[in-house]
Amino acid sequence: MATDTFCASRCGRSTALQSRCAMIFCSSGHLAAFTFKSPGARRGIPMMALDRSTFPWRSILFVFFLLGIPIAARSSNLEDSAKELAQRIAADLPAGQNIEAVVRNASSLQAGDVARIEQALKVELQERGVGLSATGDTATVVLITLSENFKERVWTAEIRQGDTSRVVMMALDRLAEKRAFSSAMPVTIHADKFWEGPEAILDAEEIAGLRGQPRFVLLLRDRLLIQEPSGKLEINFPSAASRDPVGKLGPLENGNRISFSLPSRVCSADLDARRFSDCLSIDGPGAAPASRIPLLTDIAPVGSIPQGKGIALSIGTVCQGNTRLFLATSGQDYTQTDSLQVVQIAESGNAVPASVELEFPGPIMALHSAVEGPRAIVRNLATGNYEAYRLSISCG
């Protein structure tokens, strides 16, 4: 029995063309199968083209992908998962069917992993009696997409036969992968979210307020925002003339004074008096002597950042024998979720992973060092809010 149905017609098209419909069915195996028919499709359109206007139902699949469809598919490793997907594809094809199988990676899997998955897929398909063609002269094309969301890997196989497309999907729990991988990793990262809000912050600090109640100091590009149980207070200062501003908060001094850095300057503010102090220039003409400038530097690791990584922050030594460690974000852009990993510079000079990747619900906008531990500023893609995390790194 169908639990939901979605139908749509293209605006401005002839009413003679049938609408596109998708129905979601429930089954004991929790396998989601989608059938799409396009009576108005034209042969002149290449079936392999990823044209959103040609396949409007891709937006439906993308919504399911973001929501993390609860499909029961749990495997111990990537090769087993690839074999299971191949079995499902073969079960949806006529016996002895010849296909062209195309695998594309839209996830954080590395090239070596993708190659192993593709090999396992194709071997299992052939063992199931499915013929593989590399010439593109078959009537059936199977486009396999390896993607993921915050909790699961989501793999889809789109079976295209003429004007008809069917999609088989399966989700893989990533926790089992992480547990197996983490047993060999010397370092573990933990994250504790201590603030969340709509303000586009550059940095955030939690400090003790009156009667021990916490208050939050938020650094924005043109002001300090102090959030207390009684309300919000602002300390304004001249904004930095930067399209992509950066900034960092320093530790609290003398119980009421806090320093913060902005491009080319270091400033301070009296939180009790709600007053901004003049800034000191740290470079160019009129720069203040180094002895007068507080040290508010986020230390970058020595050497080049590994390929596929983004922001990096040196964290020194964590465990005995583990030196030259640094935190590194993924190399994704600001439209995708992000991850954080501890990386070590080996004696050979190569960068090697020292921890599993800790995932976040959006891009990491900044990494900051601090006495009590590093901080990460994240923009949550689901809520649009900014989030501040304390990070702790421990052995094992």
N, C-alpha and C positions, 0 to 999 in steps of 0.2 A: 504494500500500500504506500502511495506517495505521501510524504509528510509535508512537502511544500513544492510549489510550482512557480516558476518565474518565466514570464513571456514578455517579449519586447519586439517592437517593429521599428525600423529605421525611419527617422523623420525625413520627409521629402521624397520617400520612395513610393512606387506604385502600390496601390492596395491589392494588386493582383499577386504580389509576392507574399508568401506566408510569413507569419511572425516566427521569431526564434523562441523556442521554449526549452526550459531545463527543469527536470523534476528530480527531487531528492528522495531516494528510497531508503528504508531501514531494512537491514538483514541481520541475522544472528552473527555473521562474521564481521559486521561493521565495515564492510567494503563499500566505498562510494564509487558508483559508476555513473557517468554522465553521457548522454547521447545527444548530439546536436546535428540537426539537418538544415542545410542551406539550399533550398530549391533554386534560389536565384543565383547561386554561385556560377562564375564563368570560368571556363577552362583556361582562358588566357591569363588568369591570375596564378602565379607560381604558388603551389601548395606549401612550400617550405618557407615562404616569406612570413616574417613575424609582424605583420601589419595589423595593428589594433583595430583599424577600421574594417578590415576584412573579417576579423574574428572578434566581434564585440563581446562574446562570452568570456574572453580572457579576463576581463575585469571581475567576473563572478568568481573564477578560480582564484584570483589574487586576493579577494576578500576572504575566501575560505583559508587561504594560506596564512593570512595575517591572524586569523582567529585560532589557528592551530587545531585543525579538525581532529576530533578524538577517534582516530582510526586505530584499531588494535593491530600493531605490527611491531614486534619487539625481537631484535636479533642481537647476537653477541658480538658480531663484528661486521665491517662494511661488506666483505665478500659474501657472507651469509645473507645479508640484506639484499644485495644485488641478485643473488640466486632466487630469493623469494619473489622479488619484483619480476624477474624473468619468468618464473612459473605462472604468475598472475597474467602476464602478457600472453604467454603461450595458451593459457586456458581460454583467452578471449579471442583467439584466432582459429580459423579452420585448420584441420590437420594438413600438414605438408605445405603450409602457406609460406611463400617467399616474401621477405620484407627488406626494406632498407632501414637500419637502426642508426639513429643519430643521437649522441649523448652530448649534452651541454651542461656546464657547471655554473650555477648561480648562487653558490654557497661559499663558505670559508674553507672548503676542502682544498688541499694542495693538489698540484698537478699529478704527483705520484699516486695519491689516493684515487683520483678520478680515473687514472689509467687502469688501476687494479679493479675498480668497480666496473668499468667498461668491458674489461677482459672477462670477468666473472659473468656478467650479463650475457655476453655473446656466446660464451661456452655453454651456459645453461640453456639458452634458447635453442642452440643447435642440438643439444642432448634431448630437448623436448620435441624435436622434429621440425623446428622452424628454420627455413633456409634464409641465409643472409646474402644480400647483394650489395656491392659497393659501387655499382655503376649507375644507380638511380633509375633503372628501367623497370622497376616493379610498380604495381598498382597500389601497394600498401607501404606507407611510411610510418615508422614509430619514432616519435620525437620524445626522448627521455630527458627530463629536466631534474637536476639535483639542486634543490633549494632548501631553505631552513627558516625557522622562526626562532623566537627566544628560547623555546623549550625543546623543540624537536627538529629533526631533519624531515623535510617533506619532499618525497620523490613522486613525480608524476610521469606517466607514460601516455602520450596522446597518440592514439591509433587512427591514422588518416587513411580512409579508403574512399576514393572518389570524392563525392560531395558530403560524405558522412565522417564525423569525428567522434571517437569515444575516448574517455579518459579514465585510467585506473590510477588511484592514488594510494600511497601508504606513508605512514609517519613512523619515525624511528626515535625512540627515547635516547637522548644524548647522555643521560646520567650514567648509563652502563659504560659508554665509551670513556667518559671522564674518570670514572672510578678505576678502570683498567689502566688508563694512561697515567693517572696521578700516583699510582703505586711506585712508579719508577722516577718520579719527579722529586727533587730534594726540597722544594720550597712550595708553600701554599699561600694564596692571597685570600684575604677576607675583606668584605666591604660592608660598611655600616652607614646607611643613609640617615643623616641627621637634620636635613632641611629639604623642603620642596616648596616651590612657588612659581608664579608666572613671570617674575622679574628675570631679565636676561643678565644674570650675574657673571662677573669675572672670577670671583672667589667668595668664600663664605667661612666664617668662624663662629663657633659657639663658645660663649664666655659666661662666667658666673655673674648674675645680677644681684639685685637687692634680695636679701633673705634667701640666698642660694638659688633663686629661680633663674633658669637659663635665659639668656638673650642672645640674639643672633646679629652679627655684624656682616652685612652684605656689601660687597664692592661692585658698583656699577660703573659705567664709563664716565658718568658725570656727578656721582654722589655716593656717599655712604648711607646705607639704609639700616637703621637699628630697629630690630623687631623685639619688643618687650611684651610681657603679659598685659601691660596697660595700654599698648598701642604701638604705633610706628613713629619714628623720628627720622629726619633726614638732615644730613650735613652736605651741602652742595659745594662743588669745586669746579674749576674750568675743565671742560671735557677735553680729552685728547683728540687731536686732529688726525684720526686714524679710521680707515674704513673697516678694519678688522682689529678692534682694540684688544689689548691684553693687560692684565693687572694681577697683583698678588697682595694679600694681606700678610702683615707681619705679626709677631706675638704681641700680646698686651704688655705694656710697660707701665710700671708704677701703679698698677691697678686701674688706670683710667685712660691711658694714652695708647693709641695704636698707629703704627706706620703702615703705609701701603705704597706699592710701586705702580707706576703707569709708564707708558713709553717715554723714555729719556728723562724721567724725574721720579723722585721719591718724596712723598708727602706724609703728613701726620695729622691726627685729629684728637681732640680731647672729648671723650665720650660723655663724661659727666657734665661738662660745660656746653656740650653740643656745638663745638666750635672747630672750624677748620683752620689749620696752620698753613703758612706758606710752604710751597714746595721747593726742593733743592734740585737744580739741574745736575744730571749725572754725566752729561757729555756735551760737547760743543763749547762755544765761547761762554765764559762765565760759569763753568761747571764748578761745583763745590769740591773742596778737598775730600779725598777718599776717607779720611778719618772722621768726617762729619756725616757720612752717608751710611745708614744702617744696611746690613747685609740682607738683602731680600731676593736673592738669586735662586732660581730653580736650576740645578746643575744638570747639564746635559751629559750623556755618556761620552767617553773618549772613543773616537773612531766613527765610522759610518753606521747609519741605522740599517738593520737588515731589510732586505727587499720584502715588500708586502706589509711593512710596519709604518706607523705614523708618528705621533708624539712620543718622545722618550724622556725619561727622568731617571737620573742616577740615584741608586739607593744604597750603595756601598755594600758592606758585608752583612749577611743575615745569619748564616750557619757557618760553623767552623769549616774552613776549606772552600767555602763558596764566596769568592771575591769577584769584584768587577761586575756586579749585578746592576741591572736597570729595568725599569718598567717601560713597556712599549704598548701602544694601542695598535689596533688593526689599521690597515691602510684604506678602510672604507671611507666614502665621502659622507657629507652631513645629512644625506637622505636615508642612511642605513644604520642599523644597530651596530654596536661596537663591542670590543672586547679588550681585556687587559691581560698581559702576560709578563712574567719575570723572565728576563733573558740574561744569559751569562756570556761574557767574553772568555772563550777558552784560551789555553796557552798557545794554541795555534793561531790565535787572532780571529777565529771564526765565532760568530754569535750562535749560541745554541739555546733551546728552550730550557728553563729551569723550573717552570710550573705549568699547570694546565691554564687554558685561557678562561678568565672570569668574564662572563658576558654581562652587558648592560643594555637597558631598553632603548638606547638611542646613542647618538655620537658623543664621544668624550670631547668636550670643548677645551678642557685645560687639565693639566696635572701640576700639582704644587707640592713642594717639599715643606715639611714642618717638623718641629721638635717631637711632637706627639705622634707623628706618622704622616705619610703623604695624603693628599686630598685629591679627589677627582670631581670635576664639574661636568654634569651630563645633561643633555637636553632629551627628555623623554618623548619619543615620536608618537606614542599613543595618546598622551595627555597634553603635549605641548609645553609642559612645565619644565623648569630647570631643577636639577637635583644636586645636592652636595653630599659626597660620601667621604668618610674616613676609611683609609686603607691600612690594613695591618698585614705584615708579611712574616711568616713563621716557618720554622724548619718542618719538613715533611707535610 
